[in-house]
Amino acid sequence: MKLKYSDRAVKDLKSFPPPDRVLIAKKLEYLCENFELLKDSKKVTRLKGTQYDNQYRFVIAKKIRALFRIIDDEIMLLVLRIGQRKSIYEDKQ
């Protein structure tokens, strides 16, 4: 599975301090390599009520979440947003 970041996710990632960026990148690589194992755990949850079918949330740390989508035809994990738990679901442009 390939890992790809949306422009918004890259912008979100840059808002974190360098040690958190390293942690987030490592956790997302781990998710990409082990998605089949993690998708049944509490760390990964399929989101309901979104406009896309294969959209999920991944718990990176206690207060950090990543929203991502699985694109089947390319077997690609597209990271949509990265942020604090309290604000990750807000739709800021």
Secondary structure, DSSP 8 states (H G I E B T S, - for coil): -EEEE-HHHHHHHHTS-HHHHHHHHHHHHHHHHTHHHHTTSTTEEE-SS-SSTTEEEEEEETTEEEEEEEEGGGTEEEEEEEEETTTTTS---
